[in-house]
Amino acid sequence: MVDLVVRSRRAVTPAGERPAAVLVRNERIVAVEAYDAPVDAVTDVDLGDLALLPGLVDTHVHVNEPGRTEWEGFVTATRAAAAGGVTAIVDMPLNSLPPTVDAKALRIKRDAADGKCHVDVGFWGGAIPGNAGELPALHDAGVFGFKAFLADSGVPEFPPVSPAQLAEALRAVDALFVVHAEDPYHLHEAASSATYADFLASRPPAAEEAAIATAIDAARATGARLHILHLSAATALPLIAAATATGVRVTAETCPHYLTLDAGHVPAGGTEFKCCPPIRDAANADRLWRALADGLITCVVSDHSPCTAELKRQDTGDFAAAWGGIASVQLGLPVMWTAARDRGHTLADVVTWMGRRPADLVGLTGKGRLAVGADADLVAFDPDGTFIVHATELHHRNPVTPYAGKRLRGVVTRTWLRGRTVTGDRPGGRLLTRAGP
C-alpha cells in the first residue's frame, strides 16, 4: 500500500508530458505508473485533465526576517510560494538583520524561520568586504553558496565587494557564488522623476556587461563556480557564451518580469515596476527568451523582493526614491506560462526552467521533478484556467505588484509538500541545508 496516488492525464515528468499516476510513500515518490494503473492507496486523487507538476524551486527569494519583517516574513512568503506552486525556496542573505554573513547570523536566521514555513526553505550566505575568513564555517553550516554585490545593495549592512574582494572570496571556499552583476562605475544617479525612462537611463546595459566581465574574470582566475543573478541586459549574453565555451564554470538566471514586462509600457509613477537591474524593452526580452530556449540562460526565478507600500513611494511616483524590487513568488508560474504558451513553449519547458534547473543549481536533486526517489512535492495546475490579479488577494505581506489587473493563464488548485496538502494554516515546511561538500 502507498500513502497517496495522484493521477493526471497531463503529468509533467522528466520525459515530458504524459498520462501518469504518481505513487507516494513516506513523503517520497516511489513509482510513476500508467494513469489508470490499479493502486492500493490510502488516498487516491484523480486530477483528470488538470496538469500534475512537480513543486517548483525558487532559489532567489528575499524573506527579510528577522529585522525587516514589516517588508516580508517566513509565514507570508512561504504561504505565497505554496499558493503559486513553489515548494522550496532559498532565502537571500540581505535585508534581514543581521545579514547572513557568518555562522552566528545563520543560526539567528534559522531560529527566526523555525516553525513558520509552509514550504521548505534553504539559505544563501553573503560575501561582503572583510568576511572572507567567515565563509568556510558558514558553508560548513549548510548555506547553499554565497551572494555578492558588485554595486550598492540598497542596505548599508550588506556593502558591495570590489573585484579584488570578490576574487578573495572565491579563493576562500569551494562554493557556488551568485553575483548581482552591475558595475558601479557605469551607473548614474537617477534624477527625481515619475518617468520610468529617466530611471532606466541610470542603469544602462553597459553596467551589467562590465560587471559580468569582472565576475567571469574572477571565476576564470580562481576556477570557482559562478552564477549570474537576474540577468536583465541581453547584450551581456555573448560574454557568458564565450566564457562557457572556454571552460569557465558560469551559469545565469533571469526572472519573469524581464521576460514579460516592457519598459515602454511602464506607466508614469508606476514604481511597482522598479527593480535593479531594470526592466528593459520588448526586443531585449525577445533575446532573453531565445537564450532561455537555447539553454544559455538556465533557469527562471522570482527575485521576490518586497517592501512596504510606503517604501514604493506610490504617493509621489518618484522612481529615484522608491525601493527597487518586485514581489512575485506567487505569480511566477502563471506569468511564465501565459507568455511561454504564446511563444510556443510547453509546460515541460516551464517546469524545467522553474523546477529542475533551479533545484540542480543548488544541489536539491530530490526537488523539481516527478521522478522515483524525489520528494513528493506536487502541484495540481489548470493550464487553461484564467484569473485577474488583485494585489489584495495575494499572500505576500504587502499588496504591491506590477501584475495588478493583468489576466493570467494557469491556476494552481492544490499543492502538496512531501505528500501532504499545503493548507496555509499549519506550517509544515522544513529548513534545508546544503548536501555534500
N, C-alpha and C positions, 0 to 999 in steps of 0.2 A: 504493500500500500504506500501511496505517496500522500503528502500533505495537501498538495494543490496541483491541479492541472488547469492551464489556461489555453483555450483553443481559439484559433483565428484563421480565417481564410486568407489573411494578409499578414502573416508573421514575417518580420524583417530579420532574417538570420544572416550570419556572415556569408552564406552562399547566395543571398538575395532574398527577394520577397516570395513567399510560398505559403500554401495552407499547412498548418502545423499545430501540434499540441505540445506545449512546454510543461514538463513534469518537474515538480519541486518537492524536495525532501530535505529537512534540516537546513533550510534557508538557502539552498543551492539548487541550480538546475541539474537534474540527474539524467534527463533524456529529452530529446526533441524528436517527437514521433509524428506519424501521419495525423492529419486534422481529426479524423474520425476513429483513431485508434481506441480500442477499449482499454480503460484505465481504472484501476481500483484506487480511488482518491477520496480523501476526507471532504474536499471541496472541489467541485468541477464547474468551471466558468467557461461559457461559450460566448465569445465576442462576435461570432458571425462575421459580418463584413467589416467590422471595426478592425483597424490595424493593431497589431501587437508589436511594440517596440521594446528594446532594452532601455532601461533607465539611462538618461543622458548624463554626461560628466562635464561639469563646468569648472575648469581649472583657473578661472580668473574672476574672483568674487571678492568685493570689499565689504566685510560684515561690520567693521568699525567698533566692535565690542571687545574689551571694555574701553571706556574713555569717551567715545562719541556715539553712545547708544541711541541718542536722540536722532542720529542720522540713519542708523540701521542697527539691528541686533540679530543674534543667532535664532531666536524664535521666529521673527518676522522674515528674515532672509531665507531660512530653510523651509518655512511654510510656503513662501512664494516659489521656491525652487521645485518643491514637490508638486505644486499646482501646475507647474509648467513642464512636468515630465523629467525633471532633473533629480537624480537620486544620489549624487555625490558632488560636492563642491570642494575646492581648495581655496582657502581664505588668504588674502593678501596681507603682508606684514605691516603695512602702514595704515594710518587713520585711526588705529586703536592706540590707547595709551596704557602701558608703554608699547611702542612698536616692537615687533618680534625680531629683535636683533641679537639676542643672546638666549641661553637656555633658561634663565630665570624668567624672562619675559614670555617664553613659550609656555612655561608652567602656568603663569598667570592667565594667558590666553585660553589654555585648555580648561583651567578651572572655571573661567567665565562661560565657556561653551558647554560644559558638562551638564547633561540632563535637559538641555534646551533645544536640541537639534532634531528636526523632523526628517532629515536626510543625513547621510554620512558626510563627515567633514574632516578634511586634512588641512595642513597649514604650510605656507611658504615661510621661509626665513628671509631676513633682509640683510643686504650688504650695503653698508654706509661707510663714510670715511672713518678710519680708525678701529673698525671692528673685525678686521681680517683674522685676528687671533681667536675670536669667538666662534668663527664659522665651523671648525671641525666638531666642537662639542655640540653646537646647535644641530648640525647634520646628524650626529650620533643620537640626538634626542628625538629624531624622527621627522624633521621637516622634509618636504619633497624637493627642496632646492632653495635657491636664493634669488630674490628680486633686487635689481639695482636700477637707479635712475641716472641718466646722463644729463638731465636738466632738472630744474626745480620741481619737486614733487607736489608742491602746494601746501605742505605742512612742515613746520620748521624742525620737528624732531626726526625727520627722515630726509636728510640732505642728500644731494646727488654726489656721485663719485666722479673723479677726474679719470681720464684714460689710464693714467698710471695706477690709480687706486683700483680701477676695475681689473687690470691685469694682476695686481697684487691679490685681489680676492679670488680670481680664477686659479691662481697658483696655490692658494691656501688650502683648498679642499677639492677633492674629485667629486664634483656635484653638478647638477643641472643649474645653469644660471639663466634667468629670464630677465630681459632688459627692456625698460621703457626707453626707446631709442629716439630722442630728439636732441639735437645739438644746441646748447645754449647760445652759441655764437651766431646761429642762424635764426634765432627767434627775436622778435621785436615786441616791445611793449605795446599792447593794444590800446588804442585811444578809447575813451569812454564813448560808447556808441550803442544804439539799438539796432544797428545794421550788421547782419551776420558777415557780409563781405569784408567789413573792417576787421573783425576778429580773425577771419580765415587768413587774411593777408599777413597777420602777425606770426603765423606758424606755417611757413611755406614747405613744400615737399623737400626742398634742399636741407631742411633741418633733420628730417628723417634719413635722407640719403647719407648725410655726413655722419650721423650717429651710428647708423648701421655699419658703415665702413669702419668706424672706430671699433665697434664691438667685434666685428669679424676679424680685424687685425689682432685684437687681443686673444680671440679664440684660436686663431692660426698660430700665434706665438706660443700659446700655452698648451694647446691640444684639448682645451676644455670644451664641454658641451654647452652650446648657446642656443637660446630660443628668443626670437624677436616677438615682443608683445604687440598686440593690437595694431598690426600694420595698416596704415591708412594710405600712404603715398605709393601708388603703383609704380612710380618712377624708380623706386628702390628695388624692385623685383630683380632686375638684371644683376645687382650686386649679390643677392642671395643665390641666384642660379650659378653665377661664376664661382662663388665660394664653395658651394656643394660639389661642383664639378672638379674642384681641386682638392677635395677631401676634408674640407673644414666641416666640423660637426655643427651645422646650423640649421634650424627649422624656424618656421614663422606661423603665426596665427593672425586671423582677422576677426572682426565682430559683425553681428547682424546689422548694426547701424551704418557701418562703412559700405556694406553691400547693398543696402536697400534705401537709404536716405540720400537726398540730393541737396547739395549746398544751395543750388538755385531755387529751391522750394522752401528754404527755411524762412519763416515769416519774420517780419520786423519785431524785435523784442522777444523772439522765441528762445529764451535762454534754456529751456528744457532740451534744446538740441546741442548745447555746448558740451564738448568733451575735448580731451587732448590725448593724442593728436586729433585734429578736427575732421569732421565730415567734409568730404570733398565732392566733386561734381560727378555727374552720371557717367561720363566717359571713363573717369578714374575707376568707378565701381565696376564697369564692364571689364576692365583689365584685371581687377581683383577676382572677379568671377572666373575668368579664364585661367588664372593662376591656381585657383582652388580646384577647378576641374582637372588641371594638369598635374596636380599634386605638389606644386611648388609651395603653395600655402597648404599646410597640413590639416589645420583644424579651425573651427569657429567657436568662439566662447563669448560670454556676455560682456566682460569688463563691467559687471554690475557695480556702479559707483554712485550710490545715492547720497543725498544730503537733505537737510530740512528745506521746506519750501522757501523759507526766508533767505537762505543762502543762494538760492537760484535767482534772487533779485527780480522776481516777476513783477514787483511793484514798479520798477524803473525800466526793466527790459535791457539793462546795461550788460552787454556781453563781457566787457572787460572786468566788471566787478563780480559777476556770477561765478559760483563754483562750477568747475568742469567735471561732468560725469553723467552717465546715463544709466538709469535703473531699469534693467530689462531681463533679469534672470527668469522671470515667469513667462516672458513673451518670446524668448529666443526661438523656440521650436515653431510656433505658428508664423512668426515673422519670416523665418528662413523657408519654411515650407511654402508659404504664399508666393515668395519670389522664386524659389527653386523650381517649383512646379511650372510656373510661367516660362521659365528658361529651359524646360525640357529635362530637368533632373528628376531623380526618383527619390522615394522615401529612403531607400537604401543608401543613396548618396548622403542625404541629410544625417542619417544615423551614423554613417562613417565619420563625417566631419564633426559631429557634435557629441558622439558617444565613444566609439572605439579609439579614434586617434587621440583625443584628449586623455583618455584613460591610459593609452600606451605611452604618451608623453611623460607621464609621471609614474609609470610602473604599476598602475592599477589594472593588471591584466585580467582580473576577475570581474571587471566592470565594463559596461558599454557594449555588451554583446549577448545575444541569445545563443549560448553555447554550453555544452556539458561542462560542469565544474565552475561556471561563473555564478556570482551572486544572483539570487532570484529577484533582481530589480527589474520590474516590468511596468510598461505603460500601455494603457488602452487609449487609442488615439483615433478620432474620427477625422480622416483626411479630407472629407468633403464638407464637414460642418463649418459654419462661419460664425463670427461674432464681431461685435463692435467693441473696441477697447474703451473702457471707462476707468479713469485713473483711480477713482474711489473704490472700485471693486477689486483692485489688485491687492496682494497680500504683503508687499513690502511696506515699510513703515510710513513713508511719506508719499502722498498721492501726486507724484510728478512723473510724467513720461512723455517723450516726443511722439509716441504712438497713439495718444489720446484721440478718439474719434475715428481711427482707422478701422476699416473692416478687414479682418484677417481670416485666413482659411486654415482650418486644423484645430480641433478641440480635444484637449486632454480630458478624458472622462473618468479615469481611475489610475492611481499609481500604487504599485506595491514596492515595498522596501524589504528585501530578503524574504519575500513570500507573504508579507503582511500588508494589508491595505493601509496607506497613509491617510488618516482622517483629518489631520491638522489639529486634533485635540490633545493627543498624548504623544509627546516626542519619543521616537524610537530609534533615532539615528545614533551612530557610533562615531567616535573620534578616531581617525585613521592616522597611521604612521607609515612612513616610507619603509618598504620591504627591501631587505638585502643591503649590500654595501653601498 
